[in-house]
Amino acid sequence: MESDTWALLQALMSLRKTAPPEYPHPRELLASNPYTPPATLAQSIMHSSPLLSELVVVREWLHDSAPSPAPLDPGATNGYWRFTRNAVLQGKRTGRMGAGLVTELDPDAVNRDRKERGLAPDDAAYEKTLLNALYAHVRAGQLDEAVDLCRKANQPWRAASIRGALLFQWRAIANEPREVDAMDDEDAEDEQRWRGNVRRRLWKKICSEAASSNALSPTERALYAALAPTTSTAGALKAVARTWEDHLWALVSLACEERLSAGLAEIERECFWEAGLGALEASGAFGTRGEGENGGEEEGEEEWEREVVHGLEALGNVQVAEGAPADNPYHVSQLHIILDRTDALLEAFANGLQEGTYISSPEYTTMTRFFAHLCLFLQMIDMPVSPYATQVILEAYLQVLEAAGQRELIAMYAGALGDNAVERYALFLTSLELSADVHERRLALTRAREHGLDIERVAVVTAERTIEKAFTILLPTKGPLPYITAMEPPPSEAEWLLVRSIEWTTFLEATYDTALEQANVILRYFLGHGRVQLAKSLLEMLPPELGTLREPEEEATEYMHYRQFFGVWEALARVAECEALEQPQMNKDTRAAWLSDYRTLIEQAREQVLKLLTTDWLVSDPETRSGGKSSLGHSPGRIKRPRDLVRIRQIYVPELIIRLHATLVNSRSRIPENLKHALSLVNVVADSRYRLYDAFSAQVGRRLGDYLGAVRQAVLAGLEGGGSDPFRILTV
């Protein structure tokens, strides 16, 4: 049904979107040539009525979509009523006619005394099957096939009655526009022959009488009603209509025939084939039309159009015996397409989606796909489409695609959302969360460019939405300061989602500035929670080019400070690793080499820590503490930046000072001058230029008193070599 609907849409839209060919009015054709055949006049009548042209297209579509007629058992090899003929001949020879059988073999024999006499059972069954097959061929618009079937069944008289439906045509005398270059020999020969029914009006009258005759079977009556549909025979045609399409075909066939008959009746006195020689004698009198005559034709056309529209609207409630009902979504769509009400159709479906009317329907996925493509198709051919309906329907279809896991299609349909395209595709990318690896994420982002989306904006918005989503799950950065442990717990899904959010803005060099700012936000969060290893994992994911950025200056400086911190942290970790390598059984040379490495690592760590402590590490500029405009806007992560930086300093400045102090003091037995360095560190902490003492808090382990207690122990350690002067070690 969906493919049939698209075929109807394509056929009608092709007609509606192309300029109609210029075709002379029937009276103009007759004025120049009273011998113009009725078939040529019918074409002119059709071109003069847009609705009739569309109905003809609909009728052809109904023919193409009709069920294929079932193949008929070749009864032609049995001869004409073989069993009945044998019985009649036998009766004539014996003088005893069979009971209930006809006594003659002419085609009307059955109808003359239908109630008492008929055909032999086998012939009657074949006749019924033949009539059903003929009706099926006519229903499918296959008149030639129906005629061939009649001839094979040895019923040429029925073939002639079917061919009577063809309008009289004779190209040799018709004023038809033709492409001479395109005519081949066969066409030229065909042009000299005439075909069709010269007395079609008389034939139509006989068909109407046959369709109204109770002596014929319902199928045969419907056959003649289908060949020449009229208002009086519509009942016979509707009596065999089983499906909704059958009812539509009956209505359209009747409307086309009525309009054609009315058009030919208006000009019959001017046409030789209808009025004979009288048309030639009076041809001059009908050369022009008066205003009253024009007005009458226009009124008749309008009345006919109203009746057709009313009949089509009534099909929305027609009862069917087989197939999908009238309220089937495809039937509703087809009816709206025929009535040229696609905008109302889309509005109704969009409203139903908003109200949740279709969500439980088993056809929800299929219908959402169909209407989404209908919106896009109408947009492509510049047909008016409600923006509201398009937005709602495409959004619903995007949800269907997401649920089905068809990620490769999301960008294409999101791109049709206009102003909301970027936001909607970013929402989809955000929904991937951790289900897609980095390569799948890169591919999904690349599809945005393939379908006309701003890929840079998509990347930025996706990263923003992912960060926001993670922050709604994670604990806020507040409360007691965390303690730093060597063995951190594994990251949670929310934490890992926050880490991987940076991938979206690191795929493209054009979004590195945004990646820099977002990396700082994430690093602040993890360091503020004591998640050093997780923060380090994030730093290792970032492209090295981020370290070369100089703008925005504030973000670049903060990022440089984080890189500096992890350099210091790694230096202290190397010292601890080297210290653990010391073994009592080392020989002299090995111990000397180890001690040299140990001394070098401690000195490097000391220099790096001092450099960090004396360079305003993560000291927020007072002028920027109100927060500036950024890709994160005025999000909580941006506005509380100064507070987060203070928290990070309170966690790590005391940690670095105490850890460096402990490293220096613990190494005094191997490197005596380190005790002097440990006591010199006190001067740096106390220096008002650096205000490192402000970073100490009231929390146990981070109090200034805790550090001073460690200094006191270092001073006492300085007396281990003898003497009573605690500061002698500073002058040694």
VMD Tcl script that draws the C-alpha trace (Angstrom):
set ca {
  {0.00 0.00 0.00}
  {2.87 2.34 0.72}
  {4.40 1.83 -2.73}
  {0.98 2.39 -4.32}
  {0.61 5.64 -2.38}
  {4.00 6.87 -3.57}
  {3.09 5.95 -7.14}
  {-0.11 8.00 -6.84}
  {1.77 10.92 -5.33}
  {4.40 10.91 -8.05}
  {1.83 10.69 -10.83}
  {-0.35 13.52 -9.51}
  {2.50 15.80 -8.47}
  {4.11 15.43 -11.88}
  {0.85 16.67 -13.39}
  {0.35 19.48 -10.89}
  {3.92 20.76 -10.98}
  {4.33 20.86 -14.76}
  {2.77 23.42 -17.04}
  {-0.15 21.88 -18.93}
  {0.33 21.62 -22.70}
  {-1.48 24.13 -24.81}
  {-4.41 22.36 -26.39}
  {-7.14 23.97 -28.47}
  {-10.72 23.96 -27.20}
  {-12.99 21.30 -28.77}
  {-15.04 23.97 -30.58}
  {-11.87 25.44 -32.03}
  {-10.93 22.03 -33.36}
  {-14.38 21.56 -34.90}
  {-14.43 25.04 -36.33}
  {-11.29 24.26 -38.29}
  {-12.18 20.64 -38.97}
  {-15.72 19.29 -38.37}
  {-14.39 15.80 -39.09}
  {-12.25 15.83 -35.94}
  {-12.66 12.34 -34.40}
  {-14.26 12.04 -30.93}
  {-11.02 10.64 -29.45}
  {-9.22 13.87 -30.33}
  {-12.10 15.91 -28.93}
  {-11.98 13.86 -25.72}
  {-8.31 14.75 -25.31}
  {-9.18 18.42 -25.72}
  {-11.99 18.13 -23.16}
  {-9.62 16.47 -20.70}
  {-6.93 19.15 -21.11}
  {-9.49 21.89 -20.59}
  {-10.41 20.53 -17.13}
  {-7.61 20.24 -14.54}
  {-9.73 18.04 -12.29}
  {-10.62 15.69 -15.14}
  {-6.95 15.42 -16.07}
  {-6.14 14.47 -12.48}
  {-8.97 11.94 -12.33}
  {-7.69 10.29 -15.50}
  {-4.28 9.98 -13.83}
  {-5.92 8.51 -10.72}
  {-7.83 6.03 -12.88}
  {-4.62 4.95 -14.59}
  {-3.00 4.55 -11.17}
  {-5.93 2.39 -10.05}
  {-5.48 0.28 -13.16}
  {-1.77 -0.18 -12.49}
  {-2.29 -1.05 -8.82}
  {-5.21 -3.41 -9.42}
  {-4.68 -7.10 -8.65}
  {-3.47 -9.10 -11.61}
  {-6.32 -11.16 -13.11}
  {-6.04 -14.84 -12.29}
  {-4.98 -16.97 -15.26}
  {-7.94 -18.69 -16.92}
  {-7.91 -22.35 -17.79}
  {-7.75 -22.50 -21.62}
  {-11.39 -23.32 -22.30}
  {-11.00 -22.18 -25.91}
  {-9.68 -25.62 -26.80}
  {-13.01 -27.06 -25.73}
  {-14.91 -25.03 -28.26}
  {-17.95 -22.82 -27.80}
  {-20.15 -24.28 -25.02}
  {-18.87 -27.74 -25.88}
  {-20.84 -29.73 -23.31}
  {-24.08 -27.85 -23.96}
  {-23.62 -28.20 -27.72}
  {-23.09 -31.96 -27.45}
  {-26.19 -32.30 -25.28}
  {-28.33 -30.26 -27.71}
  {-27.11 -32.26 -30.72}
  {-27.77 -35.49 -28.89}
  {-31.29 -34.34 -28.02}
  {-32.04 -33.42 -31.61}
  {-30.87 -36.82 -32.84}
  {-32.89 -38.74 -30.28}
  {-35.82 -36.38 -30.07}
  {-35.39 -36.15 -26.31}
  {-33.95 -32.78 -25.13}
  {-32.12 -32.72 -21.81}
  {-34.07 -31.22 -18.93}
  {-33.01 -27.71 -17.97}
  {-30.77 -27.15 -20.99}
  {-31.19 -24.47 -23.62}
  {-32.36 -25.61 -27.00}
  {-30.42 -23.03 -29.01}
  {-26.75 -22.06 -28.91}
  {-26.89 -18.36 -29.74}
  {-25.36 -15.99 -27.10}
  {-28.79 -14.83 -25.90}
  {-30.21 -18.32 -25.45}
  {-29.55 -18.36 -21.71}
  {-31.10 -14.94 -21.15}
  {-34.34 -15.70 -22.95}
  {-35.47 -18.23 -20.39}
  {-32.97 -17.90 -17.60}
  {-35.03 -19.40 -14.79}
  {-35.86 -22.68 -16.49}
  {-33.08 -23.38 -18.95}
  {-29.36 -22.89 -18.88}
  {-26.00 -24.29 -19.89}
  {-24.46 -27.60 -19.01}
  {-22.79 -27.43 -15.55}
  {-19.24 -27.42 -16.92}
  {-20.05 -24.71 -19.47}
  {-21.90 -22.64 -16.83}
  {-18.90 -22.86 -14.49}
  {-16.53 -21.83 -17.27}
  {-18.82 -18.97 -18.31}
  {-18.80 -17.67 -14.73}
  {-15.03 -17.91 -14.52}
  {-14.70 -16.16 -17.87}
  {-16.91 -13.27 -16.79}
  {-14.92 -12.86 -13.58}
  {-11.69 -12.80 -15.59}
  {-13.08 -10.28 -18.07}
  {-14.22 -7.98 -15.27}
  {-10.80 -8.27 -13.64}
  {-9.13 -7.25 -16.92}
  {-11.46 -4.27 -17.31}
  {-10.86 -3.33 -13.66}
  {-7.13 -3.33 -14.42}
  {-7.62 -1.25 -17.59}
  {-6.58 -4.18 -19.77}
  {-9.16 -3.97 -22.57}
  {-6.90 -5.56 -25.17}
  {-6.27 -8.54 -22.89}
  {-10.01 -8.87 -22.28}
  {-10.68 -8.85 -26.04}
  {-8.00 -11.51 -26.62}
  {-9.51 -13.65 -23.90}
  {-12.96 -13.45 -25.55}
  {-11.52 -14.52 -28.86}
  {-9.71 -17.46 -27.27}
  {-13.00 -18.47 -25.68}
  {-14.71 -18.40 -29.10}
  {-16.90 -15.46 -28.11}
  {-16.05 -12.80 -30.73}
  {-19.39 -11.09 -30.14}
  {-18.32 -10.35 -26.56}
  {-14.95 -9.10 -27.79}
  {-16.79 -6.67 -30.08}
  {-18.93 -5.40 -27.23}
  {-15.82 -4.73 -25.12}
  {-14.01 -2.94 -27.96}
  {-17.01 -0.64 -28.23}
  {-15.62 1.25 -25.26}
  {-12.87 2.73 -27.47}
  {-13.56 6.20 -28.81}
  {-13.42 6.61 -32.57}
  {-9.97 7.71 -33.69}
  {-8.58 8.45 -37.15}
  {-5.30 10.30 -37.05}
  {-5.19 10.91 -40.77}
  {-8.06 13.41 -40.52}
  {-7.40 14.73 -37.01}
  {-5.71 18.06 -36.38}
  {-3.35 16.64 -33.75}
  {0.12 18.00 -33.04}
  {2.63 15.29 -34.01}
  {6.39 15.03 -34.13}
  {7.08 14.10 -37.73}
  {10.68 13.10 -37.01}
  {9.56 10.65 -34.36}
  {7.13 8.80 -36.64}
  {8.33 5.46 -37.96}
  {6.83 3.41 -40.77}
  {4.52 1.55 -38.41}
  {3.13 4.79 -37.00}
  {2.63 6.18 -40.49}
  {0.72 3.08 -41.51}
  {-1.34 3.14 -38.31}
  {-2.24 6.77 -38.97}
  {-4.06 5.79 -42.15}
  {-6.31 3.32 -40.32}
  {-9.22 4.20 -38.12}
  {-10.14 2.43 -34.93}
  {-12.72 2.69 -32.18}
  {-16.49 2.94 -32.06}
  {-18.20 5.29 -34.49}
  {-21.55 4.80 -32.77}
  {-20.35 4.85 -29.20}
  {-23.36 6.73 -27.87}
  {-25.67 3.98 -29.12}
  {-23.31 1.33 -27.76}
  {-23.29 3.07 -24.39}
  {-27.09 3.04 -24.27}
  {-27.14 -0.72 -24.90}
  {-24.45 -1.25 -22.22}
  {-26.57 0.69 -19.75}
  {-29.59 -1.47 -20.54}
  {-27.51 -4.62 -20.15}
  {-26.10 -3.38 -16.82}
  {-29.65 -2.75 -15.61}
  {-31.03 -6.12 -16.78}
  {-31.90 -8.60 -14.06}
  {-31.59 -11.39 -16.62}
  {-27.80 -11.10 -16.47}
  {-25.55 -12.25 -13.65}
  {-24.19 -9.56 -11.24}
  {-20.70 -9.98 -12.70}
  {-21.86 -9.50 -16.29}
  {-23.93 -6.49 -15.28}
  {-20.87 -5.04 -13.52}
  {-18.80 -5.72 -16.64}
  {-21.06 -3.60 -18.83}
  {-21.40 -0.97 -16.10}
  {-17.60 -0.75 -15.96}
  {-17.30 -0.40 -19.74}
  {-19.82 2.46 -19.86}
  {-20.39 3.80 -16.34}
  {-23.43 6.01 -15.83}
  {-25.37 7.26 -12.85}
  {-28.13 4.73 -13.52}
  {-25.70 1.76 -13.62}
  {-23.50 2.83 -10.71}
  {-25.36 0.44 -8.43}
  {-24.35 -2.57 -10.53}
  {-20.73 -1.50 -10.40}
  {-20.72 -0.84 -6.65}
  {-22.44 -4.20 -6.02}
  {-19.24 -6.05 -6.94}
  {-16.86 -3.53 -5.34}
  {-15.06 -5.44 -2.59}
  {-12.17 -3.20 -1.61}
  {-11.77 0.49 -0.93}
  {-9.82 0.78 -4.18}
  {-12.76 -0.76 -6.04}
  {-15.10 1.89 -4.66}
  {-12.64 4.63 -5.60}
  {-12.26 3.20 -9.11}
  {-16.04 3.06 -9.58}
  {-16.39 6.69 -8.49}
  {-13.51 7.95 -10.63}
  {-14.60 5.98 -13.70}
  {-18.12 7.34 -13.40}
  {-16.89 10.92 -12.93}
  {-14.58 10.70 -15.95}
  {-17.28 9.20 -18.19}
  {-19.87 11.76 -17.09}
  {-17.58 14.70 -17.78}
  {-16.53 13.28 -21.13}
  {-20.11 12.57 -22.17}
  {-21.22 16.03 -21.10}
  {-18.37 17.63 -23.01}
  {-19.15 15.69 -26.19}
  {-22.87 16.40 -25.84}
  {-22.16 20.14 -25.79}
  {-20.49 19.98 -29.20}
  {-22.37 17.10 -30.85}
  {-24.21 19.40 -33.30}
  {-20.85 20.65 -34.57}
  {-19.24 17.22 -35.01}
  {-19.75 15.20 -38.20}
  {-19.44 11.91 -36.32}
  {-22.33 12.84 -34.03}
  {-24.61 15.04 -36.17}
  {-23.73 13.75 -39.64}
  {-23.99 16.14 -42.61}
  {-25.97 18.57 -40.47}
  {-22.77 19.51 -38.74}
  {-21.21 20.52 -42.05}
  {-24.18 22.65 -43.05}
  {-24.28 24.40 -39.68}
  {-20.55 24.64 -39.08}
  {-20.50 28.38 -39.66}
  {-23.20 29.02 -37.09}
  {-21.14 27.44 -34.31}
  {-17.87 29.10 -35.03}
  {-18.01 31.29 -31.94}
  {-19.60 30.93 -28.55}
  {-21.72 33.49 -26.80}
  {-21.25 34.62 -23.21}
  {-24.36 32.73 -22.11}
  {-23.05 29.53 -23.60}
  {-19.68 29.99 -21.95}
  {-21.34 30.70 -18.63}
  {-23.48 27.59 -18.89}
  {-20.48 25.38 -19.52}
  {-18.59 26.92 -16.59}
  {-21.55 26.40 -14.28}
  {-21.82 22.79 -15.40}
  {-18.10 22.30 -14.81}
  {-18.34 23.75 -11.30}
  {-21.35 21.61 -10.45}
  {-19.58 18.50 -11.68}
  {-16.47 19.35 -9.63}
  {-18.56 19.82 -6.48}
  {-20.22 16.45 -7.00}
  {-16.87 14.76 -7.55}
  {-15.34 16.31 -4.43}
  {-18.40 15.37 -2.39}
  {-18.21 11.80 -3.67}
  {-14.51 11.54 -2.87}
  {-15.06 12.89 0.64}
  {-17.77 10.26 1.18}
  {-15.20 7.53 0.51}
  {-13.71 8.32 3.90}
  {-16.61 6.44 5.50}
  {-17.38 3.76 2.93}
  {-17.72 0.18 4.19}
  {-15.59 -2.46 2.48}
  {-15.94 -6.24 2.32}
  {-12.25 -7.01 1.77}
  {-8.91 -5.38 2.33}
  {-7.94 -2.39 4.45}
  {-10.79 -0.19 5.70}
  {-11.44 3.38 4.66}
  {-9.73 4.75 7.77}
  {-6.49 2.94 7.00}
  {-3.70 5.57 7.11}
  {-2.69 4.87 3.53}
  {-6.26 5.17 2.27}
  {-6.66 8.42 4.20}
  {-3.40 9.64 2.67}
  {-4.40 8.64 -0.85}
  {-7.72 10.42 -0.53}
  {-6.05 13.61 0.71}
  {-3.51 13.43 -2.11}
  {-6.27 13.11 -4.70}
  {-8.14 16.04 -3.11}
  {-4.89 18.04 -3.00}
  {-5.09 18.40 0.78}
  {-1.66 17.15 1.79}
  {-1.11 20.08 4.15}
  {-4.23 19.16 6.15}
  {-3.11 15.52 6.10}
  {0.28 16.35 7.62}
  {-1.27 18.69 10.19}
  {-3.69 15.97 11.30}
  {-0.92 13.38 11.65}
  {1.31 15.81 13.54}
  {-1.51 16.60 15.96}
  {-2.05 12.89 16.48}
  {1.63 12.45 17.28}
  {1.52 15.28 19.78}
  {-1.52 13.75 21.48}
  {0.02 10.26 21.52}
  {-2.77 8.81 19.40}
  {-0.56 6.57 17.25}
  {2.19 5.56 19.65}
  {0.58 2.19 20.48}
  {-0.36 1.38 16.89}
  {1.54 -1.54 15.29}
  {1.92 0.63 12.19}
  {3.45 3.54 14.11}
  {6.98 2.99 12.79}
  {5.87 2.49 9.19}
  {3.49 5.44 9.16}
  {5.98 7.77 10.83}
  {8.53 6.85 8.16}
  {5.99 7.42 5.38}
  {4.90 10.83 6.64}
  {8.48 11.91 7.29}
  {9.36 11.11 3.69}
  {6.17 12.77 2.52}
  {7.23 16.01 4.24}
  {10.67 15.84 2.64}
  {9.28 14.98 -0.79}
  {6.85 17.90 -0.75}
  {9.64 20.24 0.37}
  {11.82 19.02 -2.49}
  {9.19 19.86 -5.10}
  {8.39 23.22 -3.47}
  {4.92 22.30 -2.29}
  {3.62 24.19 0.77}
  {4.26 22.21 3.96}
  {3.43 23.28 7.50}
  {6.69 23.95 9.43}
  {4.96 22.77 12.59}
  {3.92 19.47 11.01}
  {7.35 18.92 9.51}
  {9.06 19.56 12.83}
  {6.80 17.19 14.78}
  {6.83 14.38 12.22}
  {10.58 14.43 11.58}
  {11.24 14.53 15.32}
  {9.05 11.46 15.78}
  {10.83 9.66 12.97}
  {14.23 10.51 14.40}
  {13.14 8.85 17.63}
  {12.10 5.79 15.63}
  {15.52 5.66 13.96}
  {17.29 6.05 17.28}
  {15.24 3.24 18.81}
  {16.06 1.03 15.81}
  {19.78 1.82 16.08}
  {19.97 3.22 12.53}
  {22.59 5.80 13.43}
  {23.79 6.31 9.88}
  {20.43 7.85 8.91}
  {20.02 10.32 11.78}
  {22.07 13.13 10.26}
  {20.19 13.02 6.96}
  {16.79 13.48 8.57}
  {17.99 15.86 11.26}
  {19.37 18.07 8.48}
  {15.82 18.62 7.26}
  {14.77 20.29 10.51}
  {16.03 23.69 9.40}
  {17.01 25.93 12.31}
  {16.73 23.06 14.78}
  {18.87 20.68 12.75}
  {22.11 21.24 14.64}
  {20.50 21.03 18.06}
  {18.58 17.88 17.16}
  {21.55 16.03 15.72}
  {23.64 17.07 18.68}
  {20.94 15.63 20.92}
  {21.26 12.33 19.10}
  {25.05 12.32 19.39}
  {24.70 13.05 23.09}
  {22.38 10.08 23.46}
  {25.16 7.77 22.24}
  {26.87 8.27 25.60}
  {29.44 5.47 26.02}
  {27.89 3.05 23.51}
  {30.06 4.31 20.64}
  {33.84 4.19 20.55}
  {35.93 7.08 19.35}
  {35.91 5.89 15.73}
  {32.11 5.57 15.67}
  {31.81 9.01 17.21}
  {34.07 10.51 14.58}
  {32.07 8.83 11.81}
  {28.76 10.02 13.26}
  {30.08 13.57 13.44}
  {31.38 13.40 9.87}
  {27.89 12.51 8.65}
  {26.75 15.94 9.79}
  {28.89 17.55 7.08}
  {27.68 15.07 4.48}
  {24.10 16.22 5.05}
  {24.69 19.96 5.10}
  {24.97 20.56 8.84}
  {27.47 22.88 10.46}
  {29.83 20.21 11.75}
  {31.75 22.58 14.01}
  {28.59 23.79 15.68}
  {27.34 20.21 16.02}
  {30.59 19.20 17.74}
  {30.45 22.10 20.18}
  {26.77 21.64 21.07}
  {27.23 17.88 21.49}
  {30.15 18.39 23.87}
  {28.19 20.99 25.82}
  {25.14 18.74 26.15}
  {27.30 15.77 27.19}
  {29.05 17.81 29.89}
  {25.71 19.10 31.14}
  {24.32 15.57 31.21}
  {27.30 14.28 33.20}
  {27.13 17.15 35.69}
  {23.46 16.41 36.39}
  {24.53 12.94 37.61}
  {27.83 13.72 39.33}
  {28.15 15.17 42.81}
  {28.76 18.92 42.96}
  {32.18 20.26 43.82}
  {31.66 21.31 47.42}
  {32.02 20.04 50.96}
  {35.18 18.79 52.71}
  {38.39 18.70 50.75}
  {39.23 15.19 49.48}
  {42.29 13.30 50.57}
  {44.69 12.21 47.87}
  {45.21 8.46 47.69}
  {47.64 6.51 45.55}
  {44.96 3.96 44.62}
  {41.91 5.71 43.24}
  {38.65 3.81 42.65}
  {37.80 3.10 38.99}
  {35.81 5.83 37.24}
  {32.03 5.63 37.27}
  {30.05 5.76 34.01}
  {29.18 9.40 34.64}
  {32.83 10.27 35.27}
  {33.94 8.43 32.14}
  {31.19 10.14 30.15}
  {32.56 13.48 31.35}
  {36.07 12.48 30.31}
  {34.98 11.35 26.85}
  {32.85 14.44 26.28}
  {36.03 16.18 25.20}
  {36.32 13.88 22.16}
  {33.63 15.79 20.28}
  {35.64 19.03 20.19}
  {39.02 17.41 19.54}
  {38.09 15.81 16.21}
  {38.33 19.16 14.41}
  {41.12 21.69 14.68}
  {38.53 24.46 14.28}
  {36.99 23.55 17.66}
  {40.25 23.35 19.62}
  {39.54 26.67 21.33}
  {36.28 25.25 22.68}
  {38.05 22.00 23.60}
  {40.56 24.03 25.60}
  {37.86 25.71 27.65}
  {35.90 22.50 28.17}
  {39.06 20.61 29.16}
  {39.70 23.20 31.87}
  {36.15 22.78 33.19}
  {36.54 19.00 33.39}
  {40.01 19.18 34.93}
  {38.75 21.59 37.57}
  {35.99 19.15 38.48}
  {38.22 16.08 38.79}
  {41.02 17.86 40.64}
  {38.45 19.43 42.93}
  {37.32 15.90 43.84}
  {40.83 14.54 44.27}
  {40.62 12.40 41.12}
  {44.18 13.01 40.00}
  {44.56 9.86 37.91}
  {41.28 10.50 36.08}
  {42.31 14.08 35.38}
  {45.63 12.78 34.09}
  {43.79 10.35 31.78}
  {41.88 13.30 30.34}
  {45.07 15.26 29.78}
  {46.61 12.35 27.90}
  {43.57 12.21 25.58}
  {43.97 15.81 24.48}
  {45.83 16.66 21.27}
  {49.22 18.31 21.85}
  {48.12 21.26 19.70}
  {45.99 22.49 22.61}
  {49.16 23.39 24.46}
  {50.16 25.77 21.65}
  {47.00 27.88 21.81}
  {47.35 31.39 23.16}
  {43.76 32.55 22.96}
  {41.71 32.97 25.00}
  {44.62 33.92 27.22}
  {42.92 33.11 30.53}
  {42.00 29.58 29.38}
  {45.41 28.97 27.83}
  {47.14 30.01 31.06}
  {44.93 27.78 33.19}
  {45.56 24.82 30.89}
  {49.31 25.45 31.07}
  {49.07 25.42 34.88}
  {47.39 22.00 34.80}
  {50.11 20.62 32.57}
  {52.68 22.11 34.94}
  {50.96 20.48 37.92}
  {50.99 17.03 36.35}
  {54.65 17.49 35.47}
  {55.38 18.17 39.16}
  {53.14 15.29 40.26}
  {54.95 12.93 37.92}
  {58.35 14.17 39.14}
  {57.43 13.40 42.77}
  {56.11 9.99 41.68}
  {59.45 9.21 39.99}
  {61.28 10.10 43.20}
  {59.14 7.63 45.14}
  {59.73 4.95 42.53}
  {63.46 5.49 42.58}
  {63.54 5.42 46.39}
  {61.79 2.06 46.34}
  {64.59 0.64 44.19}
  {67.17 0.90 47.00}
  {68.32 -2.52 48.21}
  {70.61 -3.32 51.18}
  {72.67 -5.79 49.12}
  {73.67 -3.19 46.50}
  {77.38 -3.12 45.70}
  {79.35 0.11 45.79}
  {79.05 1.00 42.10}
  {75.35 0.17 41.90}
  {74.62 2.20 45.00}
  {76.61 5.12 43.60}
  {74.63 5.05 40.34}
  {71.34 4.75 42.19}
  {72.26 7.62 44.52}
  {73.15 9.81 41.56}
  {69.78 9.16 39.95}
  {68.02 9.64 43.26}
  {69.77 12.97 43.84}
  {68.95 14.18 40.31}
  {65.27 13.25 40.57}
  {64.87 14.96 43.94}
  {66.56 18.08 42.67}
  {64.34 18.16 39.58}
  {61.24 17.65 41.68}
  {62.29 20.36 44.12}
  {62.90 22.86 41.32}
  {59.59 22.09 39.65}
  {57.60 22.34 42.89}
  {59.25 25.65 43.79}
  {58.57 27.00 40.32}
  {54.90 26.05 40.61}
  {54.60 27.56 44.09}
  {56.20 30.84 43.10}
  {54.37 31.53 39.82}
  {50.77 32.28 40.91}
  {49.67 28.78 40.06}
  {45.89 28.81 39.42}
  {45.52 32.22 41.01}
  {42.36 33.69 39.50}
  {42.56 37.20 38.08}
  {40.19 39.35 40.16}
  {39.04 41.17 37.02}
  {37.72 37.94 35.49}
  {36.11 36.41 38.57}
  {32.64 37.42 37.45}
  {32.96 35.02 34.49}
  {33.08 36.00 30.83}
  {31.23 34.97 27.70}
  {32.27 31.50 26.53}
  {30.99 28.49 24.70}
  {29.60 27.31 28.02}
  {27.74 30.57 28.50}
  {26.94 31.28 32.12}
  {26.78 27.64 33.13}
  {27.51 26.73 36.75}
  {30.88 25.33 35.70}
  {31.84 28.73 34.30}
  {30.45 31.05 36.94}
  {32.01 29.21 39.93}
  {35.43 28.98 38.32}
  {37.21 31.24 40.90}
  {35.78 29.19 43.76}
  {36.92 25.95 42.13}
  {40.43 27.30 41.62}
  {40.65 28.27 45.28}
  {39.51 24.75 46.25}
  {42.14 23.15 44.00}
  {44.88 25.33 45.55}
  {43.69 24.35 49.02}
  {43.96 20.68 48.07}
  {47.23 20.58 46.17}
  {49.41 23.45 47.39}
  {49.61 22.03 50.95}
  {49.92 18.54 49.45}
  {52.90 19.52 47.30}
  {54.58 21.47 50.10}
  {54.24 18.67 52.64}
  {55.17 15.99 50.12}
  {58.30 17.89 49.00}
  {59.21 18.57 52.63}
  {58.86 14.88 53.50}
  {60.90 13.85 50.46}
  {63.75 16.20 51.38}
  {63.78 15.28 55.07}
  {63.57 11.53 54.42}
  {66.51 11.69 52.04}
  {68.80 13.60 54.46}
  {70.75 10.50 55.46}
  {71.81 9.98 51.84}
  {71.80 13.60 50.68}
  {72.55 15.75 53.77}
  {72.01 19.09 52.01}
  {68.35 18.19 51.46}
  {67.62 19.00 55.10}
  {68.81 22.51 54.39}
  {66.50 22.66 51.33}
  {63.59 21.49 53.49}
  {64.13 24.27 56.00}
  {64.61 26.82 53.19}
  {61.18 25.85 51.88}
  {59.71 27.47 54.98}
  {60.84 30.88 53.71}
  {58.97 30.32 50.44}
  {55.80 29.34 52.31}
  {56.07 32.36 54.57}
  {56.80 34.83 51.74}
  {53.96 37.35 51.48}
  {54.48 37.64 47.72}
  {53.21 34.11 47.17}
  {50.75 33.91 50.08}
  {51.07 30.14 50.13}
  {49.96 30.11 53.74}
  {46.48 31.16 52.56}
  {46.14 27.79 50.79}
  {46.26 25.91 54.06}
  {42.88 25.11 55.56}
  {41.48 24.02 58.90}
  {41.15 20.42 57.71}
  {43.34 17.83 59.40}
  {46.38 17.11 57.28}
  {46.09 20.43 55.47}
  {46.48 22.80 58.38}
  {49.40 25.16 58.51}
  {50.11 23.77 61.96}
  {50.57 20.30 60.47}
  {53.24 21.63 58.17}
  {54.96 23.58 60.96}
  {54.99 20.42 63.05}
  {56.84 18.67 60.24}
  {59.28 21.61 60.10}
  {59.90 21.27 63.86}
  {60.79 17.63 63.34}
  {63.17 18.66 60.57}
  {64.85 21.15 62.87}
  {65.28 18.48 65.50}
  {66.69 16.20 62.82}
  {69.31 18.90 62.18}
  {70.64 18.39 65.73}
  {71.33 14.72 65.01}
  {74.88 15.59 63.97}
  {75.59 17.30 67.31}
  {75.53 20.91 68.56}
  {72.85 23.01 70.15}
  {72.19 25.57 67.38}
  {69.03 24.46 65.48}
  {69.79 26.81 62.56}
  {73.37 25.67 62.08}
  {72.20 23.38 59.29}
  {71.22 26.42 57.19}
  {74.79 27.73 57.19}
  {76.52 24.46 56.51}
}
mol new
graphics top color blue
foreach p $ca { graphics top sphere $p radius 0.5 }
foreach p [lrange $ca 0 end-1] q [lrange $ca 1 end] { graphics top cylinder $p $q radius 0.2 }
display resetview
